Amino acid sequence: MNRVTVLGATGSIGANTLDVLARHPGQFSVAALAARRDATRMLELCLRFRPPRAALVDEDAALALERGLRAAGARTEVLTGCDALDALAADAHCDTVMAAISGAAGLHSTLAAAAAGKRLLVANKEPVVMAGPLLLAAARAGEATLIPIDSEHNAIFQCLPHGWRAGQRPAGVHRLLLTASGGPFLDWSSAEMARATPEQACAHPRWNMGAKISVDSATLMNKGLELIEACVLFGMRPAEVDIVVHPQSTVHSLVEYLDGSLLAQLGSPDMRTPIAQALAWPGRMSAGVELLDLVRAGRLDFKAPDPLRFPALRLARAAAEAGGLAGTWLNAADEVAVQAFLERRLNFGDIAAVIARVMDRFGGGSLDTLESVMAADAEARRAAAAAVRALAGRAAGGAA
């Protein structure tokens, strides 16, 4: 029985993970569930899956969860605080950790799972973007097995030679191609995109995702972060990772080999496929997804992304080439800018402008300790907040 802890259980990746686990009760059990603050949803999950332990970062939410569990006669132990996430990730009573707490908030627990030698399913790209070398070092020291869950990186993982391990450059590989759906604004003009609302940005045509990653998909920053993630995970240089727009989201990514072979992983746009692949690896098991009908799909289109309408890609590639703490700065600036947009304090067209202002202030620095990462994250967030205020003030002045 493989005991699985799900960090980010109340989000979309968490829901898909639990759906897959529920389809294979003889192979998997839920060791623990964790999230930030959604006590209502966590109570439902605890009553269904009966994990021995659960955690909510927010203390009031944890108290509410504990009251609900006791009223229902459930015996799940409730923990609270960020340290609780680390404890669950490293707990000896779990074998596999799904790391799906989005943003910088998922960094510490992901590192804890790696150091503890878990089979680590990395769905939150931020730990790789912010602190990739530290994560790889922790995985090596703890002898953890790291498997990417992002559909693009999992697709690459499936196309690599046998024996590849995270951080290694795969033998014989010439280039990686990350596919992008293009998001909801694929065919919008720059002027139309500048006026986009949060509701429009979150209406992804193919994937059902949380608000932050949906906005990142609309700006294509999600693809920029994935470029950095691919460089870290697969030991490739930024120039060896390309992005191609593929609106059908049928080909999830491709690996080009030195002999001219181009291997691709195809499937329906359903996150349960990479989740099931990672849980069952090196075997396979059913995921509950609709099987891909190539005849019905009919066609596969590919084109280069427009760098003028999607400047986030240029910013991310520059950060990948700079290395060091540049990814930390980029991620922090993006999180602040996207949150301001979701709160209607910033125009969609100014998200990339905030990130550009922050990256202009980036002064370098080596990524050698977790403390240096967190200090850079805090500094970049302060710079991003100032940029948001400046751009919002300018927009208000123009409107007046």
N, C-alpha and C positions, 0 to 999 in steps of 0.2 A: 504494500500500500504506500503510494507516494503522498506524503503530507505536504500540502500547499498552503502558503501564506499569501494573501492577496493584499498588497498595499495600494490603496486607492480603490477600495471595493465598491464604493458608491458611484464611481464614474463609469463612463462607457466601456473602457477596457476592463474594468472590474466586472461589470455586468456580463460582458462577453466571456470572460474567463470562467465565471461561475456557471454560465450556461454550458460551456464545454465540460467542466468538471461534473456537472449534474448528469451528463449523458454517460458517464463512465464511473458509476459509484463503486464498482469492484476494483478499480485501479487507483482512485484518488480519494483523499479525505481533506477537508478544510481544517488546517491547523489553527489559523487565525485570520481575522479580517481587520483592516484598519482604514481610516479615512480622516478627513479634517474635522468636519462638523455636522454632517447630516445624520442626526440621531434617529430620525424617523425611518429613513431608508436602512440604516444600519440595524435597527431593531428588527425590521422585516427579514433582513438577511440572516441575522443571528438565529431567529426563530426557525428559519427554513433549514439552515446548514448546521446549526448547533456547534459552532467552533468552541474549543476549550477557552480561547482568549479572544478579546476584541479590544481595539483602541480607537479613541477619537482624540485628536490633538486639542480641540477646544474643551476646556474643563467643564463648562456648563452643559455642553452637549453630552459629554461622557456621563455626567450625573443623571441627565435625562434618560440616557440609554440604560444605565444601571437600574433606575426605577422601573422602566418598562420591562426589563428582563426579569426582575424580581416579581413583578406583578403577574408575569406569565409563567412563573415557576421555572424559568430557565437558569442554568448553572454557569453560563459563560462568565468568565472573569473579565472585568472591564478595567483597562488601563487608560491613562491620559498623559498628554504632553508629548513633545517631540522625542524625548528619550524613550518613550514607550514604543515608538515606531522602530527605533534602533534595536530595542530589546526583542521585539517580535521578529525582525529581519534576521537576527543572529541566533534565535532560539534553537536549541539542540533538538527540539521536538518538531522541527519542520525540515523538509528536504529541498523544497523548491520555493522560491520567492518570486512572485510577480510584482515588479517595481513599476507601479502605474500612478504614482502621485505626481501630478504635473508641476512644472516649474522648479525653481531652486529649492522648494520645500521638500522635494524628494531626494535631494543629494545625500544627506547623511545616512538615511536608512539604506539607500542603494549601496553605498560604500560599506556599511555594516554587513550587509548580506554577502558581498564579495569577500570581505575579510574572513567571514565565517565559513567560507567554502561551499556555499549553496549552489544549486543550479539556479542561476540568476537570469530571469527573463526580463530584459530591459525594454520597457515600453515608454518610459519617460526619457526623452532624448537629452534633457538638460544636464544630467550628471556627466554624460559623455562630452557635451559641448563645453561645459564649464570646467570640468576637472577630469578629462579623459585619461591623461597619464596616471593620475592618482587612482582612478578606478581600475585601470589595467594592472597597475602594480599591486593593488589590494587583491585582485582576482588571482594573480600569479602567486602571491604569498599565501593566500588561503586555499589555493588549488580549486578555485571555483570554476564552474562551467558557465560561460556568459553567452547567451543567445539573444540576438536582437528580435524585437517584436514589431517595430515599425514595419508596415507591409513592404516598403522598399528595401530595407536592410535585411529583413527576413528572406525576401526573394533572392537577394544577392547571396546570403548564407546558403540557401538551397542550391545555388548554382556553382558553389565553390568546390574545389577538390577535397577529397576525404582527408581528414586529419588537420584541417585548418583550425587555428585557435585565435581568439580575439586579440587584436593588436599586431598579428603577423601579416605580412604581405603575402597573399596567396600565390602559389607557384604558377607561373605561366600566364598570369593575368596582365593584360595590356591596359584595359580601361574599364571603368564602371559607369553605367548609365542609369541615373535615377529618373524615373518617370514622374510627371506631375500632371494631375488632372487639369490644371489651369484655374481651378476654383470657380466661384460664382461669377467672377468678372473677366472671364477668359476673353470675351468679345466686346467688353465695354471700352469706351474711349477714356482717356486720362481725365477729361472734364467730368464725365459721368462717375468715374470712380471717386473723384475728389468729393462728391456729394453723397456718397453711399452711406447708408444707415447701418447700425449694428445688426438689425434684423436681416438686411440684405447680405451683409458680409457673412453671417452665420448660416445662410441658406445654401449649404454645399450641395452641388448637384449629384454627388455620388456617395459620399460618406456621411455617416451620422456621428458627429464628434462634439466635444465640449466647445464652449464659446471661444476660449483662447486659441485653441489649435485651429478652429474654423476661421478665425480672423487671420491667423498666420498663413492658412491656405489661401485666403483671398489676396494677401499681399505677396504671396510666394516666399515669405520669410521661412515658412515651414520647410520649404525645399532648400533654402539656404542653410538652415540649421542641420538638415539632413546631410548636406554636402560635408559640413564639418564632422558630423558624426561618422560618415563613411570613411573619411580620411583617418580618423582615430581608430575605428574598429578594424579596418581592413588594411592599414598600413600603407595607404596610397597618398600620393601628392595631390594637392588641389587641382593641378593641371590634368590629372589622370581621372578626374571625376566630372562627368558632364550631366547636364539636366536636359531632358527632352519632354515637351508637352504632349501628353497622350490623353485626350479627353475621355475616352471610353473606360479608363481605369481597369483595363483587362490585363495588360502587361504590367507587372508591378515593379520590375526593374530588370536590368540585363547586365551580363558580364561578358566582356570581349577578351578573347585569349590571343596570345601572340601568333597563333597559327591562322587567325582569321575567323575562328569559330565564335559565334555570338549566341550565348545561352540565355534564355529568358524564363521567368516563372510567370505563368498565367493563372488566372482564377477569377471568380466572382469577387466584386469589391465588398468583402465581408471579413472583419478582423478576427473572426473565429478560426479562419484558416491558419494564419501565422501562429495564433495562440495554440491551436491543437498540434501544429507541427512542432513547436518548441516543447510542449509538454510531453509529447510522445517520442521525441528524438532520442535515438536514431531510428526509431520505428515510425509508424503512421497509425492514425486512428481517425474515426469519423468526427466531423466538426459540426454537423447539422446545417451546413451551408448548401445553397442551391448550386448544383454542378454547372460548370460553364458549358454552354452550347455554342460552339464556334460558328455553326451555320446560322443560328439566329443572331449572333453578334454581328456577323456579316463583314465588318471591316475594322481595321486598326489604323488609326491616323496618328502621325507624329509630326511635330514641328518644333522649331527652336522657340524658347520664351522671348518675349519682347523686353529688352533691358530698359527701355524708356518708360514703359508703363509699370514695370515691376523692379524699381531700383533696389529693393531689399536683396535681390540676388547678388548685385554688385557688392553691396556692403558685406554680405556674408562671405563671399569669395575672398574679399580683401582681408577679412578677419581670419579665414582659414590660412591664407598665405602668411599673415603676420605671426600666427601661432602664439605661444605663451598664454597670456591672460586675455587676449583679444576676444576669444569666444565667450569668456565670462562677461566682459563688457557688453558685447553684442546681445547676449541673452537677457541680461538685466535691463538694458535699454528697451528691448522689445517688450518685455513683460510690463514695464511701466507704461509705455506708449499704448499698448493694446488695452490695458486696463482703463486708461484715460479715454480711449475711444469708446469702449463698452459703456463707460459712465457718461458719455456724450460731452466730455470736456475737451475733446480733440477731434478734428476732422480726420476722416479716413486718409485723405491725401497727405496729412501731416505725420502719419505714423513713421514713415521712412525718414522724414525730415528730422524728427526727434532722434532717431537712431544715428543718423549721419552727424548731427551736432555732438552727440555723445562720443562717437568714434573719433571725431576730430580731436577730442581731448585725451584720447587714449595715449598714455605715455610709455607703454611697454611693460615689462616685468615678466619674470619667469614664474611658471606654474610648478612650484615645488612643494608647497604645503597646503593643507586645507585652510589654514589661517590666511594665507595669501589670497586664496580664491575668495573667501568670504569678505575679506577687506576690499578686494577689487569689486565684488558684487555690490557692496554697500556704497562705494564711491560712485560707481556707474549709476546706481539708482538715484543718488542725490543729483547727479548731473542730468539725468533724464527727467526728473521731476522739475528741475529748473527750466529745461527746454520745453516741457509741456506748458508750464506757466507762461513762458515767453511767447510761444506760438498761439496759445489760447488767447492771450492778451492782444496779440496782433489781430487775430480774427475778430475779436470783440470790437476792437477799435475800427476795423474796416467796416463792420456791420453798422456801427454807429454813424 
